[in-house]
Amino acid sequence: MNKLLLNTAVSAALVLSASAVNAAEYVIDTKGAHAFVNFKIKHLGYSWLHGRFNTFDGEFNYDAEKPNASQIMVNIDTTSLDSNHAERDKHLRGKDFLNVGKYPTATFKSTNITFNNDDSGKVTGDFTLHGVTKSITFEIDKIGEGQDPWGGYRVGFEGETSLKLSDYGINYNLGPASTHVDIGLFIEGIRK
């Protein structure tokens, strides 16, 4: 009887450790500049203003066999906002918009990930910006995965969503065409 219990316990431990091995952990490749957090917002309804956050980091776990068990966490340094125009960046970092002196970090932490059979899906999570946390959803696509030339293993995703600025206490009047900002998250992860 003791031998049966021991064999059952060992078998259960092997199954659990095999599951843990399959759920690989990845660090977002910001050092190699293979990840981006971009934004765009309409300028007066006539064109688009594009920008990005130059400094951010994050981690995620992913298993192609169980993609819906994935999780992601991203930290964004809001002081690194870059719209390719120094004076505009100063204004966007100021009290009218991001108020980076008071809120130097934005974060996203997933609460649910659902993939379809075609490697597209949705990631829902808590996004904190300007001191306000709200649940948002990114439409996502898996770009690909595999070995890299340096002996590592990588996987890449992209996702986009639209945020209403006033939901985050940003009420500066940019006109009726500029009430929302589109956020794009383009990540390549290196397996740890």
Sequence and secondary structure as in RCSB ss.txt:
>XXXX:A:sequence
MNKLLLNTAVSAALVLSASAVNAAEYVIDTKGAHAFVNFKIKHLGYSWLHGRFNTFDGEFNYDAEKPNASQIMVN
IDTTSLDSNHAERDKHLRGKDFLNVGKYPTATFKSTNITFNNDDSGKVTGDFTLHGVTKSITFEIDKIGEGQDPW
GGYRVGFEGETSLKLSDYGINYNLGPASTHVDIGLFIEGIRK
>XXXX:A:secstr
 HHHHHHHHHHHHHHHHHHHHHSEEEEE TTTT  EEEEEEEETTTEEEEEEES EEEEEEE TTSGGG EEEEE
EEGGGEE S HHHHHHHHSTTTT TTT  EEEEEEEEEEE TTSEEEEEEEEEETTEEEEEEEEEEEEEEEE TT
S EEEEEEEEEEEEGGGGT      TT SEEEEEEEEEEEE 
